Amino acid sequence: MVRNIMELIITSVYEQHENELDMKCTCEQCRNDVLALALNRTKPRYITNEAHGPYVRATIESDTQELIHLLATVTQAASFVSDNPQCTKRPPKR
Ligand SMILES: [Zn+2]
């Protein structure tokens, strides 16, 4: 199997900073759109052995510069999705 460890890290960054992202809508569609957009702008880091995941993840998450960069990417994605929500069920709150 091949797995992109950045999926876990981007999700974690999003969840830790969700309250600061100031999303107009936080439905599952918008959340997924933010994650997808952020991941498309992030260089993937694939692992082939799930057991190595925690080690690779810890290495990336202990890199302060990397985390700042990832948070900036997530913040930009959140801002874009917030202004261009793809969900139709809930119109943006004003
Ligand atoms: Zn939404």
PDB file of the backbone (N, CA, C, O) and the ligand in Angstrom, with CONECT records:
HET     ZN  A 101       1
ATOM      1  N   MET A   1       0.836  -1.197   0.000  1.00  0.00           N
ATOM      2  CA  MET A   1       0.000   0.000   0.000  1.00  0.00           C
ATOM      3  C   MET A   1       0.870   1.245   0.000  1.00  0.00           C
ATOM      4  O   MET A   1       2.010   1.232   0.464  1.00  0.00           O
ATOM      5  N   VAL A   2       0.313   2.305  -0.524  1.00  0.00           N
ATOM      6  CA  VAL A   2       1.007   3.589  -0.520  1.00  0.00           C
ATOM      7  C   VAL A   2       0.080   4.593   0.149  1.00  0.00           C
ATOM      8  O   VAL A   2      -1.113   4.659  -0.148  1.00  0.00           O
ATOM      9  N   ARG A   3       0.645   5.362   1.046  1.00  0.00           N
ATOM     10  CA  ARG A   3      -0.202   6.307   1.761  1.00  0.00           C
ATOM     11  C   ARG A   3       0.511   7.652   1.871  1.00  0.00           C
ATOM     12  O   ARG A   3       1.704   7.715   2.169  1.00  0.00           O
ATOM     13  N   ASN A   4      -0.229   8.708   1.628  1.00  0.00           N
ATOM     14  CA  ASN A   4       0.333  10.054   1.748  1.00  0.00           C
ATOM     15  C   ASN A   4       0.175  10.528   3.194  1.00  0.00           C
ATOM     16  O   ASN A   4      -0.928  10.837   3.645  1.00  0.00           O
ATOM     17  N   ILE A   5       1.281  10.577   3.895  1.00  0.00           N
ATOM     18  CA  ILE A   5       1.241  10.929   5.315  1.00  0.00           C
ATOM     19  C   ILE A   5       0.787  12.390   5.521  1.00  0.00           C
ATOM     20  O   ILE A   5       0.331  12.758   6.603  1.00  0.00           O
ATOM     21  N   MET A   6       0.921  13.207   4.473  1.00  0.00           N
ATOM     22  CA  MET A   6       0.499  14.602   4.603  1.00  0.00           C
ATOM     23  C   MET A   6      -1.010  14.717   4.816  1.00  0.00           C
ATOM     24  O   MET A   6      -1.490  15.710   5.362  1.00  0.00           O
ATOM     25  N   GLU A   7      -1.759  13.693   4.382  1.00  0.00           N
ATOM     26  CA  GLU A   7      -3.206  13.729   4.623  1.00  0.00           C
ATOM     27  C   GLU A   7      -3.498  13.813   6.123  1.00  0.00           C
ATOM     28  O   GLU A   7      -4.349  14.588   6.560  1.00  0.00           O
ATOM     29  N   LEU A   8      -2.787  13.015   6.890  1.00  0.00           N
ATOM     30  CA  LEU A   8      -2.988  13.015   8.337  1.00  0.00           C
ATOM     31  C   LEU A   8      -2.532  14.333   8.957  1.00  0.00           C
ATOM     32  O   LEU A   8      -3.182  14.881   9.847  1.00  0.00           O
ATOM     33  N   ILE A   9      -1.402  14.823   8.464  1.00  0.00           N
ATOM     34  CA  ILE A   9      -0.826  16.031   9.062  1.00  0.00           C
ATOM     35  C   ILE A   9      -1.667  17.265   8.734  1.00  0.00           C
ATOM     36  O   ILE A   9      -1.917  18.103   9.600  1.00  0.00           O
ATOM     37  N   ILE A  10      -2.096  17.368   7.486  1.00  0.00           N
ATOM     38  CA  ILE A  10      -2.938  18.508   7.098  1.00  0.00           C
ATOM     39  C   ILE A  10      -4.263  18.474   7.870  1.00  0.00           C
ATOM     40  O   ILE A  10      -4.747  19.509   8.326  1.00  0.00           O
ATOM     41  N   THR A  11      -4.842  17.279   8.013  1.00  0.00           N
ATOM     42  CA  THR A  11      -6.082  17.145   8.778  1.00  0.00           C
ATOM     43  C   THR A  11      -5.870  17.590  10.220  1.00  0.00           C
ATOM     44  O   THR A  11      -6.709  18.275  10.805  1.00  0.00           O
ATOM     45  N   SER A  12      -4.737  17.189  10.777  1.00  0.00           N
ATOM     46  CA  SER A  12      -4.419  17.556  12.153  1.00  0.00           C
ATOM     47  C   SER A  12      -4.242  19.070  12.302  1.00  0.00           C
ATOM     48  O   SER A  12      -4.736  19.672  13.255  1.00  0.00           O
ATOM     49  N   VAL A  13      -3.533  19.669  11.351  1.00  0.00           N
ATOM     50  CA  VAL A  13      -3.321  21.126  11.391  1.00  0.00           C
ATOM     51  C   VAL A  13      -4.674  21.840  11.306  1.00  0.00           C
ATOM     52  O   VAL A  13      -4.938  22.802  12.027  1.00  0.00           O
ATOM     53  N   TYR A  14      -5.520  21.337  10.401  1.00  0.00           N
ATOM     54  CA  TYR A  14      -6.851  21.946  10.240  1.00  0.00           C
ATOM     55  C   TYR A  14      -7.649  21.872  11.546  1.00  0.00           C
ATOM     56  O   TYR A  14      -8.235  22.859  11.990  1.00  0.00           O
ATOM     57  N   GLU A  15      -7.657  20.685  12.146  1.00  0.00           N
ATOM     58  CA  GLU A  15      -8.455  20.493  13.363  1.00  0.00           C
ATOM     59  C   GLU A  15      -7.934  21.336  14.529  1.00  0.00           C
ATOM     60  O   GLU A  15      -8.715  21.864  15.321  1.00  0.00           O
ATOM     61  N   GLN A  16      -6.620  21.455  14.624  1.00  0.00           N
ATOM     62  CA  GLN A  16      -6.049  22.231  15.726  1.00  0.00           C
ATOM     63  C   GLN A  16      -6.317  23.722  15.588  1.00  0.00           C
ATOM     64  O   GLN A  16      -6.356  24.452  16.579  1.00  0.00           O
ATOM     65  N   HIS A  17      -6.500  24.169  14.342  1.00  0.00           N
ATOM     66  CA  HIS A  17      -6.650  25.615  14.118  1.00  0.00           C
ATOM     67  C   HIS A  17      -8.022  25.991  13.576  1.00  0.00           C
ATOM     68  O   HIS A  17      -8.239  27.116  13.127  1.00  0.00           O
ATOM     69  N   GLU A  18      -8.945  25.034  13.625  1.00  0.00           N
ATOM     70  CA  GLU A  18     -10.261  25.257  13.023  1.00  0.00           C
ATOM     71  C   GLU A  18     -10.918  26.553  13.519  1.00  0.00           C
ATOM     72  O   GLU A  18     -11.519  27.289  12.737  1.00  0.00           O
ATOM     73  N   ASN A  19     -10.797  26.818  14.809  1.00  0.00           N
ATOM     74  CA  ASN A  19     -11.447  28.000  15.378  1.00  0.00           C
ATOM     75  C   ASN A  19     -10.828  29.312  14.898  1.00  0.00           C
ATOM     76  O   ASN A  19     -11.493  30.348  14.894  1.00  0.00           O
ATOM     77  N   GLU A  20      -9.580  29.271  14.500  1.00  0.00           N
ATOM     78  CA  GLU A  20      -8.891  30.494  14.061  1.00  0.00           C
ATOM     79  C   GLU A  20      -9.061  30.746  12.567  1.00  0.00           C
ATOM     80  O   GLU A  20      -8.743  31.828  12.074  1.00  0.00           O
ATOM     81  N   LEU A  21      -9.564  29.740  11.849  1.00  0.00           N
ATOM     82  CA  LEU A  21      -9.624  29.857  10.390  1.00  0.00           C
ATOM     83  C   LEU A  21     -10.777  30.736   9.934  1.00  0.00           C
ATOM     84  O   LEU A  21     -10.797  31.196   8.792  1.00  0.00           O
ATOM     85  N   ASP A  22     -11.749  30.973  10.832  1.00  0.00           N
ATOM     86  CA  ASP A  22     -12.839  31.891  10.537  1.00  0.00           C
ATOM     87  C   ASP A  22     -13.620  31.472   9.298  1.00  0.00           C
ATOM     88  O   ASP A  22     -13.925  32.295   8.435  1.00  0.00           O
ATOM     89  N   MET A  23     -13.943  30.169   9.220  1.00  0.00           N
ATOM     90  CA  MET A  23     -14.722  29.667   8.096  1.00  0.00           C
ATOM     91  C   MET A  23     -16.173  30.125   8.221  1.00  0.00           C
ATOM     92  O   MET A  23     -16.749  30.119   9.309  1.00  0.00           O
ATOM     93  N   LYS A  24     -16.753  30.521   7.086  1.00  0.00           N
ATOM     94  CA  LYS A  24     -18.162  30.908   7.119  1.00  0.00           C
ATOM     95  C   LYS A  24     -19.051  29.679   7.218  1.00  0.00           C
ATOM     96  O   LYS A  24     -20.178  29.751   7.709  1.00  0.00           O
ATOM     97  N   CYS A  25     -18.535  28.553   6.746  1.00  0.00           N
ATOM     98  CA  CYS A  25     -19.278  27.301   6.807  1.00  0.00           C
ATOM     99  C   CYS A  25     -18.289  26.186   7.136  1.00  0.00           C
ATOM    100  O   CYS A  25     -17.197  26.123   6.571  1.00  0.00           O
ATOM    101  N   THR A  26     -18.679  25.318   8.045  1.00  0.00           N
ATOM    102  CA  THR A  26     -17.771  24.234   8.445  1.00  0.00           C
ATOM    103  C   THR A  26     -18.430  22.871   8.233  1.00  0.00           C
ATOM    104  O   THR A  26     -18.168  21.925   8.976  1.00  0.00           O
ATOM    105  N   CYS A  27     -19.290  22.778   7.207  1.00  0.00           N
ATOM    106  CA  CYS A  27     -19.917  21.501   6.913  1.00  0.00           C
ATOM    107  C   CYS A  27     -18.855  20.549   6.360  1.00  0.00           C
ATOM    108  O   CYS A  27     -17.736  20.960   6.055  1.00  0.00           O
ATOM    109  N   GLU A  28     -19.221  19.279   6.235  1.00  0.00           N
ATOM    110  CA  GLU A  28     -18.230  18.297   5.800  1.00  0.00           C
ATOM    111  C   GLU A  28     -17.688  18.605   4.413  1.00  0.00           C
ATOM    112  O   GLU A  28     -16.500  18.422   4.150  1.00  0.00           O
ATOM    113  N   GLN A  29     -18.561  19.074   3.528  1.00  0.00           N
ATOM    114  CA  GLN A  29     -18.119  19.410   2.169  1.00  0.00           C
ATOM    115  C   GLN A  29     -17.043  20.488   2.195  1.00  0.00           C
ATOM    116  O   GLN A  29     -16.007  20.356   1.543  1.00  0.00           O
ATOM    117  N   CYS A  30     -17.290  21.553   2.949  1.00  0.00           N
ATOM    118  CA  CYS A  30     -16.320  22.655   3.005  1.00  0.00           C
ATOM    119  C   CYS A  30     -15.027  22.195   3.672  1.00  0.00           C
ATOM    120  O   CYS A  30     -13.932  22.555   3.240  1.00  0.00           O
ATOM    121  N   ARG A  31     -15.166  21.402   4.721  1.00  0.00           N
ATOM    122  CA  ARG A  31     -13.988  20.879   5.417  1.00  0.00           C
ATOM    123  C   ARG A  31     -13.145  20.045   4.449  1.00  0.00           C
ATOM    124  O   ARG A  31     -11.926  20.207   4.384  1.00  0.00           O
ATOM    125  N   ASN A  32     -13.794  19.161   3.704  1.00  0.00           N
ATOM    126  CA  ASN A  32     -13.071  18.328   2.749  1.00  0.00           C
ATOM    127  C   ASN A  32     -12.442  19.166   1.635  1.00  0.00           C
ATOM    128  O   ASN A  32     -11.343  18.871   1.166  1.00  0.00           O
ATOM    129  N   ASP A  33     -13.158  20.219   1.219  1.00  0.00           N
ATOM    130  CA  ASP A  33     -12.618  21.084   0.167  1.00  0.00           C
ATOM    131  C   ASP A  33     -11.352  21.786   0.645  1.00  0.00           C
ATOM    132  O   ASP A  33     -10.392  21.936  -0.110  1.00  0.00           O
ATOM    133  N   VAL A  34     -11.359  22.216   1.909  1.00  0.00           N
ATOM    134  CA  VAL A  34     -10.166  22.870   2.472  1.00  0.00           C
ATOM    135  C   VAL A  34      -9.004  21.877   2.497  1.00  0.00           C
ATOM    136  O   VAL A  34      -7.887  22.202   2.096  1.00  0.00           O
ATOM    137  N   LEU A  35      -9.286  20.662   2.974  1.00  0.00           N
ATOM    138  CA  LEU A  35      -8.228  19.654   3.070  1.00  0.00           C
ATOM    139  C   LEU A  35      -7.684  19.308   1.685  1.00  0.00           C
ATOM    140  O   LEU A  35      -6.472  19.205   1.498  1.00  0.00           O
ATOM    141  N   ALA A  36      -8.586  19.129   0.711  1.00  0.00           N
ATOM    142  CA  ALA A  36      -8.150  18.776  -0.639  1.00  0.00           C
ATOM    143  C   ALA A  36      -7.321  19.894  -1.258  1.00  0.00           C
ATOM    144  O   ALA A  36      -6.284  19.649  -1.874  1.00  0.00           O
ATOM    145  N   LEU A  37      -7.792  21.118  -1.083  1.00  0.00           N
ATOM    146  CA  LEU A  37      -7.077  22.260  -1.658  1.00  0.00           C
ATOM    147  C   LEU A  37      -5.688  22.391  -1.021  1.00  0.00           C
ATOM    148  O   LEU A  37      -4.694  22.599  -1.717  1.00  0.00           O
ATOM    149  N   ALA A  38      -5.636  22.269   0.287  1.00  0.00           N
ATOM    150  CA  ALA A  38      -4.353  22.375   0.990  1.00  0.00           C
ATOM    151  C   ALA A  38      -3.415  21.239   0.567  1.00  0.00           C
ATOM    152  O   ALA A  38      -2.217  21.446   0.375  1.00  0.00           O
ATOM    153  N   LEU A  39      -3.982  20.041   0.427  1.00  0.00           N
ATOM    154  CA  LEU A  39      -3.152  18.893   0.029  1.00  0.00           C
ATOM    155  C   LEU A  39      -2.647  19.038  -1.396  1.00  0.00           C
ATOM    156  O   LEU A  39      -1.528  18.626  -1.700  1.00  0.00           O
ATOM    157  N   ASN A  40      -3.461  19.621  -2.279  1.00  0.00           N
ATOM    158  CA  ASN A  40      -3.020  19.824  -3.663  1.00  0.00           C
ATOM    159  C   ASN A  40      -1.854  20.797  -3.729  1.00  0.00           C
ATOM    160  O   ASN A  40      -1.079  20.780  -4.685  1.00  0.00           O
ATOM    161  N   ARG A  41      -1.727  21.638  -2.721  1.00  0.00           N
ATOM    162  CA  ARG A  41      -0.654  22.633  -2.717  1.00  0.00           C
ATOM    163  C   ARG A  41       0.523  22.177  -1.860  1.00  0.00           C
ATOM    164  O   ARG A  41       1.498  22.908  -1.687  1.00  0.00           O
ATOM    165  N   THR A  42       0.419  20.961  -1.327  1.00  0.00           N
ATOM    166  CA  THR A  42       1.464  20.444  -0.450  1.00  0.00           C
ATOM    167  C   THR A  42       2.172  19.260  -1.105  1.00  0.00           C
ATOM    168  O   THR A  42       1.530  18.355  -1.637  1.00  0.00           O
ATOM    169  N   LYS A  43       3.481  19.279  -1.060  1.00  0.00           N
ATOM    170  CA  LYS A  43       4.237  18.162  -1.633  1.00  0.00           C
ATOM    171  C   LYS A  43       3.893  16.889  -0.864  1.00  0.00           C
ATOM    172  O   LYS A  43       4.037  16.850   0.358  1.00  0.00           O
ATOM    173  N   PRO A  44       3.435  15.838  -1.570  1.00  0.00           N
ATOM    174  CA  PRO A  44       3.062  14.609  -0.860  1.00  0.00           C
ATOM    175  C   PRO A  44       4.280  13.898  -0.277  1.00  0.00           C
ATOM    176  O   PRO A  44       5.384  13.974  -0.815  1.00  0.00           O
ATOM    177  N   ARG A  45       4.052  13.214   0.825  1.00  0.00           N
ATOM    178  CA  ARG A  45       5.109  12.400   1.435  1.00  0.00           C
ATOM    179  C   ARG A  45       4.540  11.004   1.610  1.00  0.00           C
ATOM    180  O   ARG A  45       3.805  10.730   2.559  1.00  0.00           O
ATOM    181  N   TYR A  46       4.886  10.134   0.688  1.00  0.00           N
ATOM    182  CA  TYR A  46       4.304   8.792   0.700  1.00  0.00           C
ATOM    183  C   TYR A  46       5.099   7.839   1.577  1.00  0.00           C
ATOM    184  O   TYR A  46       6.328   7.878   1.629  1.00  0.00           O
ATOM    185  N   ILE A  47       4.364   6.996   2.254  1.00  0.00           N
ATOM    186  CA  ILE A  47       5.000   5.911   2.997  1.00  0.00           C
ATOM    187  C   ILE A  47       4.431   4.599   2.453  1.00  0.00           C
ATOM    188  O   ILE A  47       3.304   4.555   1.961  1.00  0.00           O
ATOM    189  N   THR A  48       5.217   3.549   2.548  1.00  0.00           N
ATOM    190  CA  THR A  48       4.762   2.255   2.040  1.00  0.00           C
ATOM    191  C   THR A  48       4.512   1.269   3.174  1.00  0.00           C
ATOM    192  O   THR A  48       4.049   0.149   2.956  1.00  0.00           O
ATOM    193  N   ASN A  49       4.828   1.706   4.383  1.00  0.00           N
ATOM    194  CA  ASN A  49       4.618   0.838   5.538  1.00  0.00           C
ATOM    195  C   ASN A  49       3.936   1.663   6.628  1.00  0.00           C
ATOM    196  O   ASN A  49       4.526   2.591   7.182  1.00  0.00           O
ATOM    197  N   GLU A  50       2.701   1.314   6.923  1.00  0.00           N
ATOM    198  CA  GLU A  50       1.907   2.081   7.885  1.00  0.00           C
ATOM    199  C   GLU A  50       2.629   2.221   9.227  1.00  0.00           C
ATOM    200  O   GLU A  50       2.455   3.212   9.936  1.00  0.00           O
ATOM    201  N   ALA A  51       3.430   1.228   9.561  1.00  0.00           N
ATOM    202  CA  ALA A  51       4.135   1.247  10.844  1.00  0.00           C
ATOM    203  C   ALA A  51       5.127   2.400  10.935  1.00  0.00           C
ATOM    204  O   ALA A  51       5.480   2.836  12.031  1.00  0.00           O
ATOM    205  N   HIS A  52       5.580   2.900   9.770  1.00  0.00           N
ATOM    206  CA  HIS A  52       6.526   4.017   9.768  1.00  0.00           C
ATOM    207  C   HIS A  52       5.824   5.363   9.888  1.00  0.00           C
ATOM    208  O   HIS A  52       6.470   6.392  10.085  1.00  0.00           O
ATOM    209  N   GLY A  53       4.501   5.351   9.768  1.00  0.00           N
ATOM    210  CA  GLY A  53       3.732   6.586   9.776  1.00  0.00           C
ATOM    211  C   GLY A  53       4.015   7.502  10.949  1.00  0.00           C
ATOM    212  O   GLY A  53       4.329   8.676  10.749  1.00  0.00           O
ATOM    213  N   PRO A  54       3.911   6.991  12.181  1.00  0.00           N
ATOM    214  CA  PRO A  54       4.124   7.858  13.341  1.00  0.00           C
ATOM    215  C   PRO A  54       5.511   8.496  13.367  1.00  0.00           C
ATOM    216  O   PRO A  54       5.658   9.646  13.784  1.00  0.00           O
ATOM    217  N   TYR A  55       6.519   7.761  12.928  1.00  0.00           N
ATOM    218  CA  TYR A  55       7.882   8.296  12.927  1.00  0.00           C
ATOM    219  C   TYR A  55       8.022   9.417  11.903  1.00  0.00           C
ATOM    220  O   TYR A  55       8.545  10.489  12.206  1.00  0.00           O
ATOM    221  N   VAL A  56       7.543   9.153  10.677  1.00  0.00           N
ATOM    222  CA  VAL A  56       7.628  10.165   9.616  1.00  0.00           C
ATOM    223  C   VAL A  56       6.828  11.393  10.018  1.00  0.00           C
ATOM    224  O   VAL A  56       7.265  12.526   9.815  1.00  0.00           O
ATOM    225  N   ARG A  57       5.654  11.157  10.589  1.00  0.00           N
ATOM    226  CA  ARG A  57       4.786  12.251  10.990  1.00  0.00           C
ATOM    227  C   ARG A  57       5.450  13.106  12.078  1.00  0.00           C
ATOM    228  O   ARG A  57       5.423  14.335  12.024  1.00  0.00           O
ATOM    229  N   ALA A  58       6.041  12.429  13.059  1.00  0.00           N
ATOM    230  CA  ALA A  58       6.701  13.146  14.151  1.00  0.00           C
ATOM    231  C   ALA A  58       7.872  13.974  13.628  1.00  0.00           C
ATOM    232  O   ALA A  58       8.130  15.076  14.111  1.00  0.00           O
ATOM    233  N   THR A  59       8.573  13.432  12.642  1.00  0.00           N
ATOM    234  CA  THR A  59       9.704  14.161  12.056  1.00  0.00           C
ATOM    235  C   THR A  59       9.228  15.451  11.396  1.00  0.00           C
ATOM    236  O   THR A  59       9.830  16.511  11.570  1.00  0.00           O
ATOM    237  N   ILE A  60       8.137  15.346  10.636  1.00  0.00           N
ATOM    238  CA  ILE A  60       7.611  16.525   9.947  1.00  0.00           C
ATOM    239  C   ILE A  60       7.038  17.522  10.962  1.00  0.00           C
ATOM    240  O   ILE A  60       7.242  18.730  10.841  1.00  0.00           O
ATOM    241  N   GLU A  61       6.321  17.001  11.961  1.00  0.00           N
ATOM    242  CA  GLU A  61       5.667  17.894  12.913  1.00  0.00           C
ATOM    243  C   GLU A  61       6.643  18.528  13.901  1.00  0.00           C
ATOM    244  O   GLU A  61       6.276  19.459  14.617  1.00  0.00           O
ATOM    245  N   SER A  62       7.859  18.044  13.948  1.00  0.00           N
ATOM    246  CA  SER A  62       8.852  18.673  14.829  1.00  0.00           C
ATOM    247  C   SER A  62       9.632  19.753  14.077  1.00  0.00           C
ATOM    248  O   SER A  62      10.499  20.417  14.644  1.00  0.00           O
ATOM    249  N   ASP A  63       9.309  19.917  12.785  1.00  0.00           N
ATOM    250  CA  ASP A  63       9.963  20.932  11.959  1.00  0.00           C
ATOM    251  C   ASP A  63       9.095  22.198  11.984  1.00  0.00           C
ATOM    252  O   ASP A  63       8.066  22.270  11.312  1.00  0.00           O
ATOM    253  N   THR A  64       9.523  23.180  12.762  1.00  0.00           N
ATOM    254  CA  THR A  64       8.712  24.380  12.959  1.00  0.00           C
ATOM    255  C   THR A  64       8.443  25.118  11.646  1.00  0.00           C
ATOM    256  O   THR A  64       7.323  25.564  11.397  1.00  0.00           O
ATOM    257  N   GLN A  65       9.472  25.243  10.813  1.00  0.00           N
ATOM    258  CA  GLN A  65       9.294  25.927   9.530  1.00  0.00           C
ATOM    259  C   GLN A  65       8.244  25.231   8.680  1.00  0.00           C
ATOM    260  O   GLN A  65       7.395  25.868   8.057  1.00  0.00           O
ATOM    261  N   GLU A  66       8.325  23.917   8.672  1.00  0.00           N
ATOM    262  CA  GLU A  66       7.371  23.116   7.893  1.00  0.00           C
ATOM    263  C   GLU A  66       5.952  23.352   8.413  1.00  0.00           C
ATOM    264  O   GLU A  66       5.017  23.526   7.631  1.00  0.00           O
ATOM    265  N   LEU A  67       5.801  23.355   9.741  1.00  0.00           N
ATOM    266  CA  LEU A  67       4.461  23.541  10.317  1.00  0.00           C
ATOM    267  C   LEU A  67       3.903  24.924   9.997  1.00  0.00           C
ATOM    268  O   LEU A  67       2.716  25.070   9.704  1.00  0.00           O
ATOM    269  N   ILE A  68       4.765  25.939  10.056  1.00  0.00           N
ATOM    270  CA  ILE A  68       4.319  27.299   9.734  1.00  0.00           C
ATOM    271  C   ILE A  68       3.853  27.347   8.281  1.00  0.00           C
ATOM    272  O   ILE A  68       2.833  27.956   7.960  1.00  0.00           O
ATOM    273  N   HIS A  69       4.616  26.697   7.420  1.00  0.00           N
ATOM    274  CA  HIS A  69       4.263  26.656   6.001  1.00  0.00           C
ATOM    275  C   HIS A  69       2.928  25.932   5.796  1.00  0.00           C
ATOM    276  O   HIS A  69       2.075  26.390   5.035  1.00  0.00           O
ATOM    277  N   LEU A  70       2.756  24.798   6.485  1.00  0.00           N
ATOM    278  CA  LEU A  70       1.520  24.022   6.339  1.00  0.00           C
ATOM    279  C   LEU A  70       0.317  24.803   6.847  1.00  0.00           C
ATOM    280  O   LEU A  70      -0.753  24.783   6.238  1.00  0.00           O
ATOM    281  N   LEU A  71       0.504  25.499   7.982  1.00  0.00           N
ATOM    282  CA  LEU A  71      -0.600  26.289   8.533  1.00  0.00           C
ATOM    283  C   LEU A  71      -0.977  27.411   7.567  1.00  0.00           C
ATOM    284  O   LEU A  71      -2.158  27.711   7.389  1.00  0.00           O
ATOM    285  N   ALA A  72       0.031  28.031   6.943  1.00  0.00           N
ATOM    286  CA  ALA A  72      -0.244  29.090   5.964  1.00  0.00           C
ATOM    287  C   ALA A  72      -1.022  28.525   4.786  1.00  0.00           C
ATOM    288  O   ALA A  72      -1.938  29.171   4.277  1.00  0.00           O
ATOM    289  N   THR A  73      -0.663  27.332   4.354  1.00  0.00           N
ATOM    290  CA  THR A  73      -1.351  26.686   3.236  1.00  0.00           C
ATOM    291  C   THR A  73      -2.800  26.383   3.594  1.00  0.00           C
ATOM    292  O   THR A  73      -3.708  26.626   2.800  1.00  0.00           O
ATOM    293  N   VAL A  74      -3.010  25.845   4.804  1.00  0.00           N
ATOM    294  CA  VAL A  74      -4.370  25.530   5.262  1.00  0.00           C
ATOM    295  C   VAL A  74      -5.184  26.820   5.402  1.00  0.00           C
ATOM    296  O   VAL A  74      -6.360  26.856   5.041  1.00  0.00           O
ATOM    297  N   THR A  75      -4.559  27.870   5.923  1.00  0.00           N
ATOM    298  CA  THR A  75      -5.253  29.139   6.118  1.00  0.00           C
ATOM    299  C   THR A  75      -5.703  29.724   4.782  1.00  0.00           C
ATOM    300  O   THR A  75      -6.821  30.225   4.664  1.00  0.00           O
ATOM    301  N   GLN A  76      -4.824  29.658   3.771  1.00  0.00           N
ATOM    302  CA  GLN A  76      -5.178  30.151   2.433  1.00  0.00           C
ATOM    303  C   GLN A  76      -6.320  29.336   1.839  1.00  0.00           C
ATOM    304  O   GLN A  76      -7.247  29.888   1.247  1.00  0.00           O
ATOM    305  N   ALA A  77      -6.243  28.020   2.002  1.00  0.00           N
ATOM    306  CA  ALA A  77      -7.285  27.135   1.477  1.00  0.00           C
ATOM    307  C   ALA A  77      -8.617  27.435   2.157  1.00  0.00           C
ATOM    308  O   ALA A  77      -9.659  27.484   1.503  1.00  0.00           O
ATOM    309  N   ALA A  78      -8.577  27.636   3.474  1.00  0.00           N
ATOM    310  CA  ALA A  78      -9.801  27.917   4.238  1.00  0.00           C
ATOM    311  C   ALA A  78     -10.417  29.235   3.795  1.00  0.00           C
ATOM    312  O   ALA A  78     -11.637  29.358   3.689  1.00  0.00           O
ATOM    313  N   SER A  79      -9.571  30.207   3.540  1.00  0.00           N
ATOM    314  CA  SER A  79     -10.048  31.505   3.095  1.00  0.00           C
ATOM    315  C   SER A  79     -10.721  31.392   1.734  1.00  0.00           C
ATOM    316  O   SER A  79     -11.770  31.991   1.496  1.00  0.00           O
ATOM    317  N   PHE A  80     -10.106  30.614   0.838  1.00  0.00           N
ATOM    318  CA  PHE A  80     -10.675  30.433  -0.503  1.00  0.00           C
ATOM    319  C   PHE A  80     -12.020  29.719  -0.441  1.00  0.00           C
ATOM    320  O   PHE A  80     -12.993  30.154  -1.056  1.00  0.00           O
ATOM    321  N   VAL A  81     -12.066  28.608   0.315  1.00  0.00           N
ATOM    322  CA  VAL A  81     -13.304  27.820   0.397  1.00  0.00           C
ATOM    323  C   VAL A  81     -14.400  28.630   1.087  1.00  0.00           C
ATOM    324  O   VAL A  81     -15.572  28.553   0.720  1.00  0.00           O
ATOM    325  N   SER A  82     -14.003  29.398   2.081  1.00  0.00           N
ATOM    326  CA  SER A  82     -14.966  30.210   2.810  1.00  0.00           C
ATOM    327  C   SER A  82     -15.628  31.226   1.873  1.00  0.00           C
ATOM    328  O   SER A  82     -16.815  31.525   2.005  1.00  0.00           O
ATOM    329  N   ASP A  83     -14.853  31.747   0.934  1.00  0.00           N
ATOM    330  CA  ASP A  83     -15.381  32.715  -0.032  1.00  0.00           C
ATOM    331  C   ASP A  83     -16.064  32.041  -1.215  1.00  0.00           C
ATOM    332  O   ASP A  83     -16.877  32.659  -1.902  1.00  0.00           O
ATOM    333  N   ASN A  84     -15.734  30.766  -1.454  1.00  0.00           N
ATOM    334  CA  ASN A  84     -16.310  30.036  -2.594  1.00  0.00           C
ATOM    335  C   ASN A  84     -16.847  28.682  -2.147  1.00  0.00           C
ATOM    336  O   ASN A  84     -16.376  27.648  -2.620  1.00  0.00           O
ATOM    337  N   PRO A  85     -17.826  28.671  -1.243  1.00  0.00           N
ATOM    338  CA  PRO A  85     -18.313  27.387  -0.733  1.00  0.00           C
ATOM    339  C   PRO A  85     -18.986  26.560  -1.829  1.00  0.00           C
ATOM    340  O   PRO A  85     -19.803  27.077  -2.589  1.00  0.00           O
ATOM    341  N   GLN A  86     -18.642  25.287  -1.905  1.00  0.00           N
ATOM    342  CA  GLN A  86     -19.213  24.402  -2.913  1.00  0.00           C
ATOM    343  C   GLN A  86     -20.493  23.739  -2.412  1.00  0.00           C
ATOM    344  O   GLN A  86     -21.231  23.142  -3.196  1.00  0.00           O
ATOM    345  N   CYS A  87     -20.757  23.841  -1.126  1.00  0.00           N
ATOM    346  CA  CYS A  87     -21.958  23.217  -0.579  1.00  0.00           C
ATOM    347  C   CYS A  87     -23.168  24.091  -0.900  1.00  0.00           C
ATOM    348  O   CYS A  87     -23.073  25.318  -0.937  1.00  0.00           O
ATOM    349  N   THR A  88     -24.292  23.446  -1.130  1.00  0.00           N
ATOM    350  CA  THR A  88     -25.482  24.212  -1.437  1.00  0.00           C
ATOM    351  C   THR A  88     -26.492  24.144  -0.294  1.00  0.00           C
ATOM    352  O   THR A  88     -27.424  24.945  -0.228  1.00  0.00           O
ATOM    353  N   LYS A  89     -26.293  23.172   0.608  1.00  0.00           N
ATOM    354  CA  LYS A  89     -27.268  23.013   1.692  1.00  0.00           C
ATOM    355  C   LYS A  89     -27.283  24.209   2.628  1.00  0.00           C
ATOM    356  O   LYS A  89     -28.337  24.702   3.029  1.00  0.00           O
ATOM    357  N   ARG A  90     -26.083  24.658   2.963  1.00  0.00           N
ATOM    358  CA  ARG A  90     -26.014  25.767   3.905  1.00  0.00           C
ATOM    359  C   ARG A  90     -25.379  26.986   3.235  1.00  0.00           C
ATOM    360  O   ARG A  90     -24.182  26.985   2.949  1.00  0.00           O
ATOM    361  N   PRO A  91     -26.161  28.002   2.990  1.00  0.00           N
ATOM    362  CA  PRO A  91     -25.559  29.211   2.417  1.00  0.00           C
ATOM    363  C   PRO A  91     -24.600  29.834   3.439  1.00  0.00           C
ATOM    364  O   PRO A  91     -24.750  29.610   4.640  1.00  0.00           O
ATOM    365  N   PRO A  92     -23.624  30.610   2.974  1.00  0.00           N
ATOM    366  CA  PRO A  92     -22.662  31.211   3.914  1.00  0.00           C
ATOM    367  C   PRO A  92     -23.368  32.095   4.927  1.00  0.00           C
ATOM    368  O   PRO A  92     -24.279  32.850   4.589  1.00  0.00           O
ATOM    369  N   LYS A  93     -22.933  31.987   6.169  1.00  0.00           N
ATOM    370  CA  LYS A  93     -23.484  32.837   7.227  1.00  0.00           C
ATOM    371  C   LYS A  93     -22.938  34.243   7.092  1.00  0.00           C
ATOM    372  O   LYS A  93     -21.754  34.421   6.804  1.00  0.00           O
ATOM    373  N   ARG A  94     -23.759  35.220   7.292  1.00  0.00           N
ATOM    374  CA  ARG A  94     -23.284  36.597   7.227  1.00  0.00           C
ATOM    375  C   ARG A  94     -23.494  37.262   8.553  1.00  0.00           C
ATOM    376  O   ARG A  94     -23.159  38.435   8.716  1.00  0.00           O
TER     377      ARG A  94
HETATM  378 ZN    ZN A 101     -20.294  24.227   3.622  1.00  0.00          ZN2+
END
